[in-house]
């Protein structure tokens, strides 16, 4: 919402692309909050990073997911995205793909251990 995970993702992308032959892409999950709620939260405008849909995940050779932490768990937008991937798991379309995660919290011990 406020760009912390996006900043981390850009640095991870730079690191991945420093490996010869690696192409990395940034995506963001769909926003689930209404515009009026985002305005009340003083959320800045969304970036121009494309929105991903679950059916695009199998195109990747590997995946790294970044999560903002909200009350010791991933943000609801991320949870909603993963809830929509049930068909991929059922059909094993992501089997064998390496994956990783990172998260951002507002303080040390702010829930990153439970978010992961």
N, CA, C and O atoms as a Tinker XYZ file with bonds, in Angstrom:
   464  protein
     1  N      0.815000   -1.198000    0.000000    73     2
     2  CA     0.000000    0.000000    0.000000    64     1     3
     3  C      0.859000    1.263000    0.000000    63     2     4     5
     4  O      0.541000    2.231000   -0.689000    81     3
     5  N      1.955000    1.253000    0.778000    73     3     6
     6  CA     2.771000    2.456000    0.890000    64     5     7
     7  C      4.105000    2.353000    0.156000    63     6     8     9
     8  O      4.892000    3.299000    0.193000    81     7
     9  N      4.377000    1.241000   -0.502000    73     7    10
    10  CA     5.555000    1.127000   -1.351000    64     9    11
    11  C      6.768000    0.454000   -0.747000    63    10    12    13
    12  O      7.790000    0.336000   -1.423000    81    11
    13  N      6.700000    0.005000    0.500000    73    11    14
    14  CA     7.867000   -0.616000    1.120000    64    13    15
    15  C      8.243000   -1.932000    0.441000    63    14    16    17
    16  O      9.414000   -2.166000    0.142000    81    15
    17  N      7.272000   -2.771000    0.203000    73    15    18
    18  CA     7.537000   -4.051000   -0.453000    64    17    19
    19  C      7.975000   -3.808000   -1.900000    63    18    20    21
    20  O      8.833000   -4.525000   -2.414000    81    19
    21  N      7.405000   -2.824000   -2.543000    73    19    22
    22  CA     7.798000   -2.507000   -3.924000    64    21    23
    23  C      9.266000   -2.115000   -3.993000    63    22    24    25
    24  O      9.975000   -2.522000   -4.913000    81    23
    25  N      9.727000   -1.326000   -3.026000    73    23    26
    26  CA    11.146000   -0.937000   -3.018000    64    25    27
    27  C     12.048000   -2.154000   -2.828000    63    26    28    29
    28  O     13.073000   -2.284000   -3.497000    81    27
    29  N     11.667000   -3.035000   -1.922000    73    27    30
    30  CA    12.444000   -4.263000   -1.724000    64    29    31
    31  C     12.427000   -5.119000   -2.989000    63    30    32    33
    32  O     13.456000   -5.670000   -3.379000    81    31
    33  N     11.270000   -5.232000   -3.625000    73    31    34
    34  CA    11.144000   -6.044000   -4.838000    64    33    35
    35  C     12.039000   -5.512000   -5.958000    63    34    36    37
    36  O     12.639000   -6.293000   -6.697000    81    35
    37  N     12.127000   -4.205000   -6.083000    73    35    38
    38  CA    12.992000   -3.634000   -7.123000    64    37    39
    39  C     14.456000   -3.992000   -6.887000    63    38    40    41
    40  O     15.192000   -4.259000   -7.837000    81    39
    41  N     14.874000   -3.996000   -5.639000    73    39    42
    42  CA    16.261000   -4.373000   -5.322000    64    41    43
    43  C     16.501000   -5.857000   -5.573000    63    42    44    45
    44  O     17.561000   -6.239000   -6.069000    81    43
    45  N     15.527000   -6.694000   -5.233000    73    43    46
    46  CA    15.644000   -8.127000   -5.494000    64    45    47
    47  C     15.694000   -8.380000   -6.993000    63    46    48    49
    48  O     16.452000   -9.231000   -7.459000    81    47
    49  N     14.891000   -7.646000   -7.742000    73    47    50
    50  CA    14.901000   -7.765000   -9.209000    64    49    51
    51  C     16.274000   -7.409000   -9.769000    63    50    52    53
    52  O     16.791000   -8.104000  -10.644000    81    51
    53  N     16.870000   -6.317000   -9.261000    73    51    54
    54  CA    18.214000   -5.940000   -9.716000    64    53    55
    55  C     19.214000   -7.050000   -9.434000    63    54    56    57
    56  O     20.053000   -7.365000  -10.278000    81    55
    57  N     19.125000   -7.644000   -8.248000    73    55    58
    58  CA    20.027000   -8.733000   -7.900000    64    57    59
    59  C     19.835000   -9.946000   -8.791000    63    58    60    61
    60  O     20.809000  -10.551000   -9.238000    81    59
    61  N     18.587000  -10.307000   -9.052000    73    59    62
    62  CA    18.310000  -11.460000   -9.913000    64    61    63
    63  C     18.839000  -11.221000  -11.317000    63    62    64    65
    64  O     19.417000  -12.118000  -11.931000    81    63
    65  N     18.639000  -10.003000  -11.828000    73    63    66
    66  CA    19.070000   -9.710000  -13.189000    64    65    67
    67  C     20.581000   -9.540000  -13.316000    63    66    68    69
    68  O     21.106000   -9.447000  -14.426000    81    67
    69  N     21.282000   -9.500000  -12.181000    73    67    70
    70  CA    22.742000   -9.447000  -12.251000    64    69    71
    71  C     23.327000  -10.816000  -12.614000    63    70    72    73
    72  O     24.523000  -10.932000  -12.884000    81    71
    73  N     22.490000  -11.836000  -12.617000    73    71    74
    74  CA    22.903000  -13.182000  -13.021000    64    73    75
    75  C     22.687000  -13.297000  -14.528000    63    74    76    77
    76  O     21.602000  -13.016000  -15.038000    81    75
    77  N     23.729000  -13.713000  -15.223000    73    75    78
    78  CA    23.654000  -13.840000  -16.680000    64    77    79
    79  C     22.521000  -14.781000  -17.067000    63    78    80    81
    80  O     22.404000  -15.888000  -16.542000    81    79
    81  N     21.689000  -14.318000  -17.998000    73    79    82
    82  CA    20.601000  -15.133000  -18.523000    64    81    83
    83  C     19.296000  -15.051000  -17.741000    63    82    84    85
    84  O     18.310000  -15.684000  -18.117000    81    83
    85  N     19.280000  -14.276000  -16.654000    73    83    86
    86  CA    18.058000  -14.167000  -15.857000    64    85    87
    87  C     17.300000  -12.909000  -16.248000    63    86    88    89
    88  O     17.864000  -11.817000  -16.307000    81    87
    89  N     16.014000  -13.084000  -16.513000    73    87    90
    90  CA    15.107000  -11.965000  -16.746000    64    89    91
    91  C     14.080000  -11.993000  -15.620000    63    90    92    93
    92  O     13.445000  -13.019000  -15.376000    81    91
    93  N     13.921000  -10.880000  -14.946000    73    91    94
    94  CA    12.963000  -10.799000  -13.838000    64    93    95
    95  C     11.869000   -9.799000  -14.181000    63    94    96    97
    96  O     12.116000   -8.790000  -14.843000    81    95
    97  N     10.673000  -10.089000  -13.727000    73    95    98
    98  CA     9.531000   -9.200000  -13.946000    64    97    99
    99  C      8.889000   -8.880000  -12.609000    63    98   100   101
   100  O      8.802000   -9.733000  -11.725000    81    99
   101  N      8.441000   -7.647000  -12.472000    73    99   102
   102  CA     7.687000   -7.241000  -11.285000    64   101   103
   103  C      6.201000   -7.245000  -11.605000    63   102   104   105
   104  O      5.784000   -6.834000  -12.688000    81   103
   105  N      5.409000   -7.715000  -10.647000    73   103   106
   106  CA     3.962000   -7.717000  -10.753000    64   105   107
   107  C      3.411000   -7.295000   -9.406000    63   106   108   109
   108  O      4.093000   -7.404000   -8.387000    81   107
   109  N      2.191000   -6.817000   -9.399000    73   107   110
   110  CA     1.509000   -6.565000   -8.133000    64   109   111
   111  C      0.166000   -7.281000   -8.153000    63   110   112   113
   112  O     -0.445000   -7.473000   -9.205000    81   111
   113  N     -0.273000   -7.668000   -6.962000    73   111   114
   114  CA    -1.570000   -8.349000   -6.868000    64   113   115
   115  C     -2.680000   -7.309000   -6.929000    63   114   116   117
   116  O     -2.448000   -6.135000   -6.641000    81   115
   117  N     -3.867000   -7.726000   -7.295000    73   115   118
   118  CA    -4.979000   -6.777000   -7.376000    64   117   119
   119  C     -5.308000   -6.159000   -6.012000    63   118   120   121
   120  O     -5.226000   -6.819000   -4.977000    81   119
   121  N     -5.671000   -4.911000   -6.040000    73   119   122
   122  CA    -6.109000   -4.214000   -4.824000    64   121   123
   123  C     -7.516000   -4.684000   -4.487000    63   122   124   125
   124  O     -8.349000   -4.852000   -5.378000    81   123
   125  N     -7.778000   -4.892000   -3.228000    73   123   126
   126  CA    -9.108000   -5.332000   -2.801000    64   125   127
   127  C     -9.871000   -4.239000   -2.057000    63   126   128   129
   128  O    -11.078000   -4.358000   -1.847000    81   127
   129  N     -9.181000   -3.190000   -1.665000    73   127   130
   130  CA    -9.847000   -2.120000   -0.924000    64   129   131
   131  C    -10.483000   -1.108000   -1.876000    63   130   132   133
   132  O     -9.904000   -0.791000   -2.915000    81   131
   133  N    -11.656000   -0.604000   -1.537000    73   131   134
   134  CA   -12.287000    0.430000   -2.360000    64   133   135
   135  C    -11.483000    1.737000   -2.326000    63   134   136   137
   136  O    -10.757000    2.004000   -1.368000    81   135
   137  N    -11.621000    2.530000   -3.363000    73   135   138
   138  CA   -10.892000    3.796000   -3.474000    64   137   139
   139  C    -11.130000    4.717000   -2.284000    63   138   140   141
   140  O    -10.197000    5.379000   -1.828000    81   139
   141  N    -12.362000    4.775000   -1.769000    73   139   142
   142  CA   -12.634000    5.677000   -0.646000    64   141   143
   143  C    -11.886000    5.239000    0.617000    63   142   144   145
   144  O    -11.466000    6.082000    1.409000    81   143
   145  N    -11.719000    3.941000    0.808000    73   143   146
   146  CA   -10.957000    3.446000    1.960000    64   145   147
   147  C     -9.480000    3.778000    1.775000    63   146   148   149
   148  O     -8.825000    4.217000    2.720000    81   147
   149  N     -8.954000    3.578000    0.585000    73   147   150
   150  CA    -7.555000    3.918000    0.310000    64   149   151
   151  C     -7.297000    5.397000    0.565000    63   150   152   153
   152  O     -6.251000    5.764000    1.101000    81   151
   153  N     -8.238000    6.239000    0.185000    73   151   154
   154  CA    -8.102000    7.684000    0.413000    64   153   155
   155  C     -8.055000    7.990000    1.910000    63   154   156   157
   156  O     -7.249000    8.811000    2.347000    81   155
   157  N     -8.909000    7.341000    2.696000    73   155   158
   158  CA    -8.914000    7.556000    4.148000    64   157   159
   159  C     -7.623000    7.082000    4.803000    63   158   160   161
   160  O     -7.237000    7.590000    5.856000    81   159
   161  N     -6.950000    6.105000    4.182000    73   159   162
   162  CA    -5.688000    5.593000    4.695000    64   161   163
   163  C     -4.494000    6.396000    4.179000    63   162   164   165
   164  O     -3.348000    6.076000    4.495000    81   163
   165  N     -4.756000    7.430000    3.393000    73   163   166
   166  CA    -3.714000    8.255000    2.772000    64   165   167
   167  C     -2.758000    7.426000    1.922000    63   166   168   169
   168  O     -1.558000    7.694000    1.871000    81   167
   169  N     -3.304000    6.429000    1.264000    73   167   170
   170  CA    -2.490000    5.579000    0.394000    64   169   171
   171  C     -2.117000    6.354000   -0.862000    63   170   172   173
   172  O     -2.973000    7.003000   -1.464000    81   171
   173  N     -0.858000    6.296000   -1.264000    73   171   174
   174  CA    -0.461000    6.975000   -2.501000    64   173   175
   175  C     -1.038000    6.241000   -3.708000    63   174   176   177
   176  O     -1.485000    5.101000   -3.577000    81   175
   177  N     -1.036000    6.873000   -4.878000    73   175   178
   178  CA    -1.529000    6.196000   -6.091000    64   177   179
   179  C     -0.726000    4.923000   -6.356000    63   178   180   181
   180  O      0.455000    4.846000   -6.017000    81   179
   181  N     -1.362000    3.942000   -6.952000    73   179   182
   182  CA    -0.692000    2.690000   -7.293000    64   181   183
   183  C      0.361000    2.953000   -8.360000    63   182   184   185
   184  O      0.239000    3.876000   -9.165000    81   183
   185  N      1.395000    2.122000   -8.347000    73   183   186
   186  CA     2.462000    2.246000   -9.337000    64   185   187
   187  C      1.969000    1.724000  -10.687000    63   186   188   189
   188  O      0.856000    1.211000  -10.801000    81   187
   189  N      2.800000    1.861000  -11.682000    73   187   190
   190  CA     2.451000    1.374000  -13.013000    64   189   191
   191  C      2.889000   -0.077000  -13.225000    63   190   192   193
   192  O      2.837000   -0.582000  -14.347000    81   191
   193  N      3.319000   -0.745000  -12.159000    73   191   194
   194  CA     3.677000   -2.163000  -12.251000    64   193   195
   195  C      2.402000   -2.936000  -12.606000    63   194   196   197
   196  O      1.361000   -2.718000  -11.987000    81   195
   197  N      2.470000   -3.832000  -13.590000    73   195   198
   198  CA     1.264000   -4.556000  -14.018000    64   197   199
   199  C      0.664000   -5.411000  -12.897000    63   198   200   201
   200  O      1.362000   -5.875000  -11.995000    81   199
   201  N     -0.635000   -5.597000  -12.988000    73   199   202
   202  CA    -1.371000   -6.459000  -12.066000    64   201   203
   203  C     -1.286000   -7.891000  -12.593000    63   202   204   205
   204  O     -1.480000   -8.135000  -13.784000    81   203
   205  N     -0.999000   -8.823000  -11.707000    73   203   206
   206  CA    -0.896000  -10.228000  -12.118000    64   205   207
   207  C     -2.197000  -10.965000  -11.811000    63   206   208   209
   208  O     -2.925000  -10.621000  -10.881000    81   207
   209  N     -2.462000  -11.971000  -12.606000    73   207   210
   210  CA    -3.574000  -12.879000  -12.316000    64   209   211
   211  C     -2.966000  -14.257000  -12.051000    63   210   212   213
   212  O     -1.879000  -14.555000  -12.546000    81   211
   213  N     -3.641000  -15.086000  -11.291000    73   211   214
   214  CA    -3.073000  -16.392000  -10.967000    64   213   215
   215  C     -2.682000  -17.223000  -12.183000    63   214   216   217
   216  O     -1.705000  -17.970000  -12.123000    81   215
   217  N     -3.418000  -17.110000  -13.281000    73   215   218
   218  CA    -3.102000  -17.935000  -14.447000    64   217   219
   219  C     -1.780000  -17.555000  -15.114000    63   218   220   221
   220  O     -1.322000  -18.267000  -16.008000    81   219
   221  N     -1.156000  -16.446000  -14.700000    73   219   222
   222  CA     0.148000  -16.067000  -15.248000    64   221   223
   223  C      1.308000  -16.726000  -14.493000    63   222   224   225
   224  O      2.426000  -16.755000  -15.007000    81   223
   225  N      1.076000  -17.243000  -13.312000    73   223   226
   226  CA     2.147000  -17.828000  -12.508000    64   225   227
   227  C      2.871000  -18.987000  -13.197000    63   226   228   229
   228  O      4.097000  -19.057000  -13.108000    81   227
   229  N      2.176000  -19.894000  -13.877000    73   227   230
   230  CA     2.888000  -21.010000  -14.505000    64   229   231
   231  C      3.883000  -20.599000  -15.584000    63   230   232   233
   232  O      4.751000  -21.393000  -15.944000    81   231
   233  N      3.781000  -19.380000  -16.108000    73   231   234
   234  CA     4.715000  -18.905000  -17.136000    64   233   235
   235  C      6.123000  -18.689000  -16.574000    63   234   236   237
   236  O      7.096000  -18.694000  -17.327000    81   235
   237  N      6.235000  -18.501000  -15.267000    73   235   238
   238  CA     7.523000  -18.195000  -14.642000    64   237   239
   239  C      8.344000  -19.465000  -14.411000    63   238   240   241
   240  O      7.796000  -20.536000  -14.149000    81   239
   241  N      9.669000  -19.324000  -14.515000    73   239   242
   242  CA    10.569000  -20.433000  -14.184000    64   241   243
   243  C     10.769000  -20.541000  -12.678000    63   242   244   245
   244  O     11.070000  -21.618000  -12.164000    81   243
   245  N     10.601000  -19.424000  -11.971000    73   243   246
   246  CA    10.722000  -19.374000  -10.521000    64   245   247
   247  C      9.957000  -18.161000  -10.016000    63   246   248   249
   248  O      9.630000  -17.258000  -10.787000    81   247
   249  N      9.675000  -18.142000   -8.724000    73   247   250
   250  CA     8.837000  -17.082000   -8.154000    64   249   251
   251  C      9.419000  -16.586000   -6.837000    63   250   252   253
   252  O      9.930000  -17.367000   -6.034000    81   251
   253  N      9.333000  -15.280000   -6.628000    73   251   254
   254  CA     9.647000  -14.684000   -5.332000    64   253   255
   255  C      8.474000  -13.775000   -4.990000    63   254   256   257
   256  O      8.128000  -12.874000   -5.754000    81   255
   257  N      7.869000  -14.023000   -3.838000    73   255   258
   258  CA     6.714000  -13.260000   -3.403000    64   257   259
   259  C      7.102000  -12.330000   -2.271000    63   258   260   261
   260  O      7.817000  -12.723000   -1.349000    81   259
   261  N      6.627000  -11.095000   -2.342000    73   259   262
   262  CA     6.847000  -10.135000   -1.266000    64   261   263
   263  C      5.532000   -9.793000   -0.608000    63   262   264   265
   264  O      4.529000   -9.552000   -1.280000    81   263
   265  N      5.542000   -9.772000    0.732000    73   263   266
   266  CA     4.321000   -9.513000    1.489000    64   265   267
   267  C      4.505000   -8.378000    2.471000    63   266   268   269
   268  O      5.486000   -8.361000    3.215000    81   267
   269  N      3.594000   -7.440000    2.492000    73   267   270
   270  CA     3.558000   -6.527000    3.625000    64   269   271
   271  C      2.906000   -7.281000    4.791000    63   270   272   273
   272  O      2.052000   -8.143000    4.585000    81   271
   273  N      3.315000   -6.948000    5.993000    73   271   274
   274  CA     2.751000   -7.616000    7.164000    64   273   275
   275  C      1.677000   -6.742000    7.784000    63   274   276   277
   276  O      1.883000   -5.552000    8.024000    81   275
   277  N      0.547000   -7.341000    8.037000    73   275   278
   278  CA    -0.563000   -6.670000    8.716000    64   277   279
   279  C     -0.964000   -7.537000    9.901000    63   278   280   281
   280  O     -1.481000   -8.640000    9.727000    81   279
   281  N     -0.727000   -7.037000   11.089000    73   279   282
   282  CA    -1.096000   -7.748000   12.313000    64   281   283
   283  C     -0.563000   -9.175000   12.346000    63   282   284   285
   284  O     -1.270000  -10.106000   12.732000    81   283
   285  N      0.696000   -9.335000   11.935000    73   283   286
   286  CA     1.353000  -10.633000   12.022000    64   285   287
   287  C      1.006000  -11.623000   10.933000    63   286   288   289
   288  O      1.273000  -12.816000   11.081000    81   287
   289  N      0.420000  -11.164000    9.845000    73   287   290
   290  CA     0.122000  -12.051000    8.723000    64   289   291
   291  C      0.204000  -11.251000    7.421000    63   290   292   293
   292  O      0.270000  -10.021000    7.434000    81   291
   293  N      0.198000  -11.964000    6.310000    73   291   294
   294  CA     0.247000  -11.262000    5.028000    64   293   295
   295  C     -1.001000  -10.393000    4.869000    63   294   296   297
   296  O     -2.063000  -10.695000    5.414000    81   295
   297  N     -0.846000   -9.323000    4.119000    73   295   298
   298  CA    -1.980000   -8.425000    3.864000    64   297   299
   299  C     -3.108000   -9.177000    3.154000    63   298   300   301
   300  O     -2.865000  -10.145000    2.433000    81   299
   301  N     -4.318000   -8.726000    3.364000    73   299   302
   302  CA    -5.492000   -9.416000    2.805000    64   301   303
   303  C     -5.461000   -9.461000    1.278000    63   302   304   305
   304  O     -6.000000  -10.393000    0.682000    81   303
   305  N     -4.841000   -8.475000    0.638000    73   303   306
   306  CA    -4.745000   -8.490000   -0.824000    64   305   307
   307  C     -3.931000   -9.707000   -1.286000    63   306   308   309
   308  O     -4.294000  -10.375000   -2.255000    81   307
   309  N     -2.829000   -9.984000   -0.582000    73   307   310
   310  CA    -2.004000  -11.147000   -0.917000    64   309   311
   311  C     -2.766000  -12.436000   -0.647000    63   310   312   313
   312  O     -2.716000  -13.370000   -1.447000    81   311
   313  N     -3.463000  -12.487000    0.468000    73   311   314
   314  CA    -4.246000  -13.677000    0.816000    64   313   315
   315  C     -5.326000  -13.928000   -0.238000    63   314   316   317
   316  O     -5.542000  -15.070000   -0.646000    81   315
   317  N     -5.996000  -12.880000   -0.673000    73   315   318
   318  CA    -7.029000  -13.035000   -1.706000    64   317   319
   319  C     -6.434000  -13.580000   -2.998000    63   318   320   321
   320  O     -7.044000  -14.415000   -3.666000    81   319
   321  N     -5.233000  -13.102000   -3.349000    73   319   322
   322  CA    -4.571000  -13.596000   -4.555000    64   321   323
   323  C     -4.277000  -15.091000   -4.427000    63   322   324   325
   324  O     -4.573000  -15.865000   -5.337000    81   323
   325  N     -3.701000  -15.490000   -3.311000    73   323   326
   326  CA    -3.377000  -16.903000   -3.120000    64   325   327
   327  C     -4.625000  -17.773000   -3.030000    63   326   328   329
   328  O     -4.611000  -18.924000   -3.466000    81   327
   329  N     -5.692000  -17.237000   -2.474000    73   327   330
   330  CA    -6.945000  -17.988000   -2.438000    64   329   331
   331  C     -7.440000  -18.293000   -3.856000    63   330   332   333
   332  O     -8.148000  -19.277000   -4.070000    81   331
   333  N     -7.068000  -17.453000   -4.818000    73   331   334
   334  CA    -7.506000  -17.644000   -6.203000    64   333   335
   335  C     -6.614000  -18.614000   -6.980000    63   334   336   337
   336  O     -6.859000  -18.854000   -8.162000    81   335
   337  N     -5.584000  -19.176000   -6.340000    73   335   338
   338  CA    -4.657000  -20.073000   -7.044000    64   337   339
   339  C     -4.963000  -21.545000   -6.821000    63   338   340   341
   340  O     -4.167000  -22.401000   -7.205000    81   339
   341  N     -6.089000  -21.856000   -6.214000    73   339   342
   342  CA    -6.416000  -23.241000   -5.895000    64   341   343
   343  C     -6.328000  -24.192000   -7.075000    63   342   344   345
   344  O     -5.855000  -25.319000   -6.932000    81   343
   345  N     -6.775000  -23.749000   -8.232000    73   343   346
   346  CA    -6.714000  -24.604000   -9.413000    64   345   347
   347  C     -5.293000  -24.944000   -9.820000    63   346   348   349
   348  O     -5.030000  -26.046000  -10.302000    81   347
   349  N     -4.372000  -24.003000   -9.630000    73   347   350
   350  CA    -2.967000  -24.267000   -9.969000    64   349   351
   351  C     -2.378000  -25.333000   -9.055000    63   350   352   353
   352  O     -1.632000  -26.207000   -9.500000    81   351
   353  N     -2.720000  -25.251000   -7.780000    73   351   354
   354  CA    -2.193000  -26.241000   -6.824000    64   353   355
   355  C     -2.825000  -27.609000   -7.099000    63   354   356   357
   356  O     -2.145000  -28.635000   -7.062000    81   355
   357  N     -4.109000  -27.610000   -7.370000    73   355   358
   358  CA    -4.822000  -28.871000   -7.617000    64   357   359
   359  C     -4.253000  -29.598000   -8.835000    63   358   360   361
   360  O     -4.141000  -30.824000   -8.833000    81   359
   361  N     -3.894000  -28.844000   -9.872000    73   359   362
   362  CA    -3.375000  -29.442000  -11.103000    64   361   363
   363  C     -1.852000  -29.504000  -11.137000    63   362   364   365
   364  O     -1.265000  -29.938000  -12.128000    81   363
   365  N     -1.214000  -29.066000  -10.049000    73   363   366
   366  CA     0.254000  -29.130000   -9.917000    64   365   367
   367  C      0.996000  -28.320000  -10.984000    63   366   368   369
   368  O      2.106000  -28.682000  -11.374000    81   367
   369  N      0.388000  -27.221000  -11.459000    73   367   370
   370  CA     1.017000  -26.406000  -12.501000    64   369   371
   371  C      2.234000  -25.634000  -11.998000    63   370   372   373
   372  O      2.994000  -25.098000  -12.803000    81   371
   373  N      2.430000  -25.568000  -10.685000    73   371   374
   374  CA     3.592000  -24.866000  -10.136000    64   373   375
   375  C      4.607000  -25.837000   -9.543000    63   374   376   377
   376  O      5.623000  -25.410000   -8.993000    81   375
   377  N      4.346000  -27.128000   -9.647000    73   375   378
   378  CA     5.243000  -28.135000   -9.082000    64   377   379
   379  C      6.628000  -28.026000   -9.713000    63   378   380   381
   380  O      6.760000  -27.897000  -10.930000    81   379
   381  N      7.641000  -28.077000   -8.883000    73   379   382
   382  CA     9.022000  -28.042000   -9.354000    64   381   383
   383  C      9.591000  -26.655000   -9.579000    63   382   384   385
   384  O     10.770000  -26.525000   -9.908000    81   383
   385  N      8.798000  -25.626000   -9.414000    73   383   386
   386  CA     9.297000  -24.257000   -9.590000    64   385   387
   387  C      9.919000  -23.773000   -8.279000    63   386   388   389
   388  O      9.284000  -23.857000   -7.228000    81   387
   389  N     11.147000  -23.270000   -8.331000    73   387   390
   390  CA    11.713000  -22.710000   -7.096000    64   389   391
   391  C     10.954000  -21.439000   -6.706000    63   390   392   393
   392  O     10.513000  -20.676000   -7.566000    81   391
   393  N     10.812000  -21.230000   -5.411000    73   391   394
   394  CA    10.079000  -20.062000   -4.931000    64   393   395
   395  C     10.706000  -19.558000   -3.640000    63   394   396   397
   396  O     11.351000  -20.310000   -2.909000    81   395
   397  N     10.508000  -18.292000   -3.377000    73   395   398
   398  CA    10.972000  -17.677000   -2.146000    64   397   399
   399  C     10.017000  -16.579000   -1.730000    63   398   400   401
   400  O      9.126000  -16.188000   -2.483000    81   399
   401  N     10.219000  -16.091000   -0.520000    73   399   402
   402  CA     9.381000  -15.008000   -0.009000    64   401   403
   403  C     10.237000  -13.988000    0.722000    63   402   404   405
   404  O     11.342000  -14.287000    1.174000    81   403
   405  N      9.708000  -12.788000    0.829000    73   403   406
   406  CA    10.263000  -11.764000    1.705000    64   405   407
   407  C      9.092000  -10.949000    2.218000    63   406   408   409
   408  O      8.018000  -10.938000    1.616000    81   407
   409  N      9.302000  -10.276000    3.317000    73   407   410
   410  CA     8.216000   -9.471000    3.871000    64   409   411
   411  C      8.780000   -8.205000    4.495000    63   410   412   413
   412  O      9.982000   -8.078000    4.725000    81   411
   413  N      7.883000   -7.285000    4.759000    73   411   414
   414  CA     8.243000   -6.008000    5.347000    64   413   415
   415  C      7.341000   -5.747000    6.540000    63   414   416   417
   416  O      6.132000   -5.974000    6.477000    81   415
   417  N      7.930000   -5.271000    7.624000    73   415   418
   418  CA     7.157000   -4.917000    8.807000    64   417   419
   419  C      7.569000   -3.526000    9.264000    63   418   420   421
   420  O      8.604000   -3.001000    8.853000    81   419
   421  N      6.756000   -2.949000   10.106000    73   419   422
   422  CA     7.021000   -1.600000   10.601000    64   421   423
   423  C      8.012000   -1.552000   11.744000    63   422   424   425
   424  O      8.483000   -0.474000   12.106000    81   423
   425  N      8.339000   -2.694000   12.321000    73   423   426
   426  CA     9.281000   -2.718000   13.442000    64   425   427
   427  C      9.924000   -4.092000   13.542000    63   426   428   429
   428  O      9.409000   -5.071000   13.002000    81   427
   429  N     11.058000   -4.156000   14.241000    73   427   430
   430  CA    11.695000   -5.441000   14.481000    64   429   431
   431  C     10.745000   -6.274000   15.349000    63   430   432   433
   432  O     10.223000   -5.791000   16.354000    81   431
   433  N     10.532000   -7.519000   14.950000    73   431   434
   434  CA     9.589000   -8.352000   15.670000    64   433   435
   435  C      8.151000   -7.960000   15.401000    63   434   436   437
   436  O      7.257000   -8.280000   16.185000    81   435
   437  N      7.924000   -7.261000   14.289000    73   435   438
   438  CA     6.584000   -6.770000   13.970000    64   437   439
   439  C      5.686000   -7.756000   13.280000    63   438   440   441
   440  O      4.657000   -7.371000   12.725000    81   439
   441  N      6.051000   -9.030000   13.300000    73   439   442
   442  CA     5.206000  -10.053000   12.724000    64   441   443
   443  C      5.794000  -10.754000   11.522000    63   442   444   445
   444  O      5.146000  -11.628000   10.946000    81   443
   445  N      7.021000  -10.394000   11.120000    73   443   446
   446  CA     7.592000  -11.031000    9.947000    64   445   447
   447  C      7.743000  -12.538000   10.134000    63   446   448   449
   448  O      7.636000  -13.295000    9.169000    81   447
   449  N      7.989000  -12.979000   11.365000    73   447   450
   450  CA     8.152000  -14.411000   11.601000    64   449   451
   451  C      6.837000  -15.162000   11.408000    63   450   452   453
   452  O      6.852000  -16.309000   10.961000    81   451
   453  N      5.727000  -14.561000   11.725000    73   451   454
   454  CA     4.444000  -15.237000   11.516000    64   453   455
   455  C      3.923000  -15.021000   10.100000    63   454   456   457
   456  O      3.167000  -15.848000    9.591000    81   455
   457  N      4.314000  -13.928000    9.460000    73   455   458
   458  CA     3.932000  -13.705000    8.067000    64   457   459
   459  C      4.546000  -14.799000    7.196000    63   458   460   461
   460  O      3.875000  -15.376000    6.339000    81   459
   461  N      5.814000  -15.074000    7.422000    73   459   462
   462  CA     6.491000  -16.139000    6.658000    64   461   463
   463  C      5.841000  -17.478000    6.927000    63   462   464
   464  O      6.268000  -18.494000    6.378000    81   463
